[in-house]
């Protein structure tokens, strides 16, 4: 890796960590399109750039999901009944989906990710809390399987899916967010294991990239995780001083632009 590439990873990690602390959002929406663009530009396994970005992003959010989950645990914001019920099939869904990722076309993955991020961005822009109007009858185990599968496919911690579900089961928002954070950690762990084990790249393509395990680029994970961990507390500190609602709208627009840019890079 060149010095320029390392600096880009460090800056990316700081931005993701700061945004996570300030806005309470996961890093996948920023990491996947940015890493895809960077891997394509640096000619790092270009035929699997999206797959590599997804796996690396999943591994990079392990530290942030753990930190968030531990914080909510200390503040007694977890509903252990739902966490224990959902986690086993969340792990099954995450690892099972990782078996399918290698056979999904790069363009199809990019399109699915872009559309998914568009839906999240619209919700963020219009500040829709998604307060359910009626109780969900989907069992926690089934919900866990779906949340684990989709979260792994787009490399996110799953809060955008698990919080509305938990609230639809009658859990108040604060505990739903805390429980979602606890759910996000095993998603990140199991998704990373799946991407590492099931990622298949030709030996010829890996000739100059021995630091890649499956679909996980280890140097990227280390640099992004360290820089993100350092910057997250600053984001939390400034969250009470900056116009968070305005920043969320700006962030939602940024997510759309990054996703579109990634899609164009893959298509072109």
GIBELDA-V447743 format. One record per residue. N is the residue number from 1. RES is the residue in one letter. SS is DSSP state (H for helix, E for strand, C for the rest). PHI is phi as a letter, one per 40 degrees, with the letter a starting at -180 (* if undefined). PSI is psi in whole degrees, 0 to 359 (* if undefined). Layout:
[[N/RES/SS/PHI/PSI] [N/RES/SS/PHI/PSI]]
//
This chain:
[[1/X/C/*/140] [2/X/C/c/162] [3/X/H/d/321] [4/X/H/c/319] [5/X/H/c/319] [6/X/H/c/318] [7/X/H/c/320] [8/X/H/c/318] [9/X/H/c/319] [10/X/H/c/315] [11/X/H/c/318] [12/X/H/c/316] [13/X/H/c/320] [14/X/H/c/319] [15/X/H/c/315] [16/X/H/c/315] [17/X/H/c/317] [18/X/H/c/315] [19/X/H/c/322] [20/X/H/c/317] [21/X/H/c/322] [22/X/H/c/315] [23/X/H/b/351] [24/X/C/g/32] [25/X/C/b/155] [26/X/C/c/168] [27/X/C/c/351] [28/X/H/d/323] [29/X/H/c/330] [30/X/H/c/315] [31/X/H/c/312] [32/X/H/c/307] [33/X/H/c/323] [34/X/H/c/316] [35/X/H/c/322] [36/X/H/d/312] [37/X/H/c/318] [38/X/H/c/318] [39/X/H/c/323] [40/X/H/c/317] [41/X/H/c/322] [42/X/C/c/2] [43/X/C/f/40] [44/X/C/c/103] [45/X/C/f/62] [46/X/H/d/330] [47/X/H/c/344] [48/X/H/b/30] [49/X/H/d/317] [50/X/H/c/316] [51/X/H/d/315] [52/X/H/c/321] [53/X/H/c/320] [54/X/H/c/311] [55/X/H/c/318] [56/X/H/c/320] [57/X/H/c/317] [58/X/H/d/316] [59/X/H/c/327] [60/X/H/c/338] [61/X/C/c/4] [62/X/H/d/314] [63/X/H/c/319] [64/X/H/c/321] [65/X/H/c/323] [66/X/H/c/315] [67/X/H/c/316] [68/X/H/c/315] [69/X/H/c/317] [70/X/H/c/322] [71/X/H/c/315] [72/X/H/c/327] [73/X/H/c/316] [74/X/H/c/331] [75/X/C/c/9] [76/X/C/f/44] [77/X/C/b/19] [78/X/C/b/141] [79/X/C/b/95] [80/X/H/c/333] [81/X/H/d/312] [82/X/H/c/323] [83/X/H/c/311] [84/X/H/c/326] [85/X/H/c/324] [86/X/H/c/326] [87/X/H/d/315] [88/X/H/d/313] [89/X/H/c/341] [90/X/H/c/315] [91/X/H/c/317] [92/X/H/c/314] [93/X/H/c/318] [94/X/H/c/312] [95/X/H/c/322] [96/X/H/c/317] [97/X/H/c/326] [98/X/H/c/338] [99/X/H/c/331] [100/X/H/c/331] [101/X/H/d/315] [102/X/C/c/334] [103/X/C/c/357] [104/X/C/c/130] [105/X/C/d/141] [106/X/H/d/317] [107/X/H/c/318] [108/X/H/c/320] [109/X/H/c/316] [110/X/H/c/319] [111/X/H/c/314] [112/X/H/c/315] [113/X/H/c/315] [114/X/H/c/317] [115/X/H/c/321] [116/X/H/c/316] [117/X/H/c/328] [118/X/H/c/317] [119/X/H/c/320] [120/X/H/c/319] [121/X/H/c/319] [122/X/H/c/319] [123/X/H/c/320] [124/X/H/c/319] [125/X/H/c/317] [126/X/C/c/5] [127/X/C/f/47] [128/X/C/c/117] [129/X/C/c/349] [130/X/C/f/51] [131/X/C/c/116] [132/X/C/c/143] [133/X/C/c/344] [134/X/C/a/156] [135/X/C/c/137] [136/X/C/c/141] [137/X/C/b/10] [138/X/C/c/124] [139/X/C/c/147] [140/X/H/d/324] [141/X/H/c/316] [142/X/H/c/318] [143/X/H/c/319] [144/X/H/c/320] [145/X/H/c/315] [146/X/H/c/317] [147/X/H/c/317] [148/X/H/c/321] [149/X/H/c/309] [150/X/H/c/319] [151/X/H/c/320] [152/X/H/c/324] [153/X/H/c/329] [154/X/H/b/8] [155/X/C/f/56] [156/X/C/b/167] [157/X/C/c/348] [158/X/C/g/2] [159/X/H/c/324] [160/X/H/c/339] [161/X/H/b/317] [162/X/H/c/325] [163/X/H/c/309] [164/X/H/d/322] [165/X/H/c/311] [166/X/H/c/322] [167/X/H/c/326] [168/X/H/c/346] [169/X/C/c/6] [170/X/C/g/8] [171/X/C/c/132] [172/X/C/c/158] [173/X/H/d/316] [174/X/H/d/315] [175/X/H/c/331] [176/X/H/c/318] [177/X/H/c/317] [178/X/H/c/316] [179/X/H/c/323] [180/X/H/c/322] [181/X/H/c/319] [182/X/H/c/327] [183/X/H/c/327] [184/X/H/c/328] [185/X/H/c/309] [186/X/H/c/332] [187/X/H/c/313] [188/X/H/c/317] [189/X/H/c/306] [190/X/H/c/323] [191/X/H/c/319] [192/X/H/c/315] [193/X/H/d/317] [194/X/H/c/314] [195/X/H/c/324] [196/X/H/c/319] [197/X/H/c/319] [198/X/H/c/358] [199/X/C/c/122] [200/X/C/b/113] [201/X/C/b/138] [202/X/C/d/146] [203/X/C/d/321] [204/X/C/c/322] [205/X/C/c/335] [206/X/C/c/7] [207/X/C/d/319] [208/X/C/b/20] [209/X/C/b/58] [210/X/C/c/347] [211/X/C/c/3] [212/X/E/c/129] [213/X/E/b/113] [214/X/C/g/241] [215/X/C/b/30] [216/X/E/b/121] [217/X/E/c/102] [218/X/H/d/313] [219/X/H/d/322] [220/X/H/c/317] [221/X/H/c/314] [222/X/H/c/311] [223/X/H/c/313] [224/X/H/c/318] [225/X/H/c/314] [226/X/H/c/311] [227/X/H/c/322] [228/X/H/c/319] [229/X/H/c/323] [230/X/H/c/321] [231/X/H/c/337] [232/X/H/d/315] [233/X/H/d/326] [234/X/H/c/320] [235/X/H/c/318] [236/X/H/c/317] [237/X/H/c/321] [238/X/H/c/353] [239/X/C/c/336] [240/X/C/c/354] [241/X/C/b/336] [242/X/C/b/156] [243/X/C/c/83] [244/X/H/d/321] [245/X/H/c/321] [246/X/H/c/318] [247/X/H/c/326] [248/X/H/c/322] [249/X/H/c/318] [250/X/H/c/318] [251/X/H/c/320] [252/X/H/c/321] [253/X/H/c/320] [254/X/H/c/319] [255/X/H/d/316] [256/X/H/c/313] [257/X/H/c/317] [258/X/H/c/318] [259/X/H/c/319] [260/X/H/c/319] [261/X/H/c/317] [262/X/H/c/314] [263/X/H/c/317] [264/X/H/c/320] [265/X/H/c/319] [266/X/H/c/315] [267/X/H/c/325] [268/X/C/c/*]]
//
